[in-house]
Amino acid sequence: LLKKLENRVIKKLRQKETPPAPLDLKDTVKLSTLKEELSQFKSTLLTEFQERESRLLTRLQSEYFTLKPDSDGGIDFQGHVLKNVGLPLNNMDAINFNFLKGATITRNPQTSMFDCNFEKLTRVGTPVDNFDAVNLQTLKVELEHLYTTLTAVPVIA
């Protein structure tokens, strides 16, 4: 009885199986051709990405400030202890990018850290002078957010 039941189940399962569709010769491709096309596609994507990245970096530099990319190609902002700051600054300080017109971010050759200097700040609540600095940790977060936002949409040439 058990053997009959087993045979019946196997028979039903075989009926439900659909045979694979026959291959059409148009469906086949040489692996060398596929490899070549994938290589071209990868090269095209890489070129397009590099062009977009270059336009984005140019846009960031022209609209907000001068910066130099990190040695590994990333944008890394780390700074020294802030000096000559009129008010205490911490990681919660807000940054309005309108204030960054005329800002220069340079890398200190001795420490490889970035310094942020302003020629003149405008439209701020308290008087500032040429030695005022900005919290670089906050700037880093804001720049990463800006970079993410700008790379999420197509860059217009």
C-alpha positions in Angstrom: 0.0 0.0 0.0 2.8 2.4 0.9 4.6 1.6 -2.4 1.4 2.3 -4.4 1.0 5.6 -2.6 4.6 6.6 -3.3 4.3 5.7 -7.0 1.1 7.8 -7.2 2.7 10.8 -5.7 5.8 10.5 -8.0 3.5 10.2 -11.0 1.5 13.4 -10.0 4.8 15.3 -9.4 6.1 14.3 -12.9 2.9 15.4 -14.5 3.3 18.9 -13.0 6.9 19.3 -14.2 7.1 21.3 -17.4 9.9 20.5 -19.8 12.5 23.2 -20.4 11.9 25.3 -23.5 14.2 24.4 -26.3 17.1 26.8 -26.8 17.0 29.1 -29.8 20.3 29.8 -31.5 19.6 33.5 -31.0 19.8 32.9 -27.3 23.4 31.7 -27.3 26.4 34.0 -27.2 30.1 33.5 -27.3 31.7 34.0 -23.9 34.5 36.0 -25.5 31.9 38.4 -27.0 30.0 38.7 -23.7 33.3 39.4 -21.9 34.2 42.1 -24.5 30.8 43.7 -24.2 30.8 43.7 -20.4 34.3 45.2 -20.5 33.1 48.0 -22.8 30.0 48.6 -20.6 32.2 48.8 -17.5 34.5 51.2 -19.2 31.6 53.4 -20.4 30.1 53.4 -16.9 33.5 54.3 -15.3 34.0 57.1 -17.7 30.6 58.5 -17.1 31.0 58.2 -13.3 34.4 60.0 -13.5 32.9 62.8 -15.6 29.9 63.3 -13.2 32.3 63.2 -10.2 34.5 65.8 -11.9 31.5 68.1 -12.6 30.2 67.6 -9.1 33.6 68.5 -7.6 33.8 71.6 -9.9 30.3 72.6 -8.8 31.1 72.2 -5.1 34.3 74.2 -5.5 32.8 77.0 -7.5 29.6 77.4 -5.5 30.8 76.8 -1.9 34.5 76.8 -1.2 37.9 75.7 -2.4 38.8 72.1 -1.4 41.3 69.5 -2.4 40.4 65.8 -2.6 42.0 63.3 -0.3 45.0 61.2 -1.5 42.7 58.2 -1.9 40.2 60.1 -4.0 37.7 60.7 -1.2 36.7 64.0 0.5 38.0 64.0 4.0 37.6 66.9 6.4 39.4 66.7 9.7 40.7 69.7 11.6 42.8 70.9 14.4 41.6 72.3 17.7 39.9 75.5 16.8 41.7 78.7 17.8 40.6 82.4 18.0 37.0 81.5 18.1 34.7 84.1 19.7 32.1 81.7 21.0 32.4 78.0 22.1 31.7 75.6 19.2 30.6 72.0 19.4 29.5 69.2 17.1 25.9 70.6 17.2 26.8 73.9 15.6 24.8 74.6 12.5 26.4 75.8 9.3 24.7 77.9 6.7 26.4 77.4 3.4 25.8 81.0 2.5 28.5 81.8 5.0 31.0 79.7 3.1 31.4 82.1 0.2 35.1 83.1 0.4 36.0 80.1 2.6 39.2 78.3 1.9 39.9 74.8 3.1 43.6 73.8 2.9 45.6 70.8 4.0 48.3 71.4 6.5 51.4 69.8 5.0 52.8 68.9 8.4 49.8 67.0 9.7 47.8 66.2 6.5 44.8 67.6 8.3 42.4 70.2 6.7 42.2 73.8 8.0 39.2 76.0 7.3 39.8 79.7 7.1 37.4 82.5 6.2 38.2 85.8 4.6 35.0 87.4 5.9 31.7 86.1 7.2 28.5 88.0 6.6 24.9 87.7 8.0 25.9 86.2 11.3 24.3 86.9 14.7 27.5 88.0 16.4 30.5 90.0 15.2 33.3 87.9 13.7 36.7 88.6 12.4 39.1 87.1 9.9 40.3 84.5 12.4 36.9 83.0 13.0 36.8 79.3 12.3 34.0 76.8 11.8 33.5 73.4 13.5 35.1 71.0 11.0 33.2 68.0 12.4 30.0 69.7 11.6 31.3 70.9 8.2 32.3 67.3 7.4 28.8 66.1 8.2 27.2 68.9 6.2 29.5 68.3 3.2 28.9 64.5 3.2 25.1 65.3 3.3 25.5 67.8 0.4 27.7 65.3 -1.6 25.1 62.5 -1.1 22.3 64.9 -2.1 24.1 66.1 -5.2 25.1 62.6 -6.3 21.6 61.3 -5.9 20.3 63.4 -8.8 21.8 63.7 -12.3 24.4 66.4 -12.5 23.6 69.1 -15.0 26.5 70.2 -17.1 
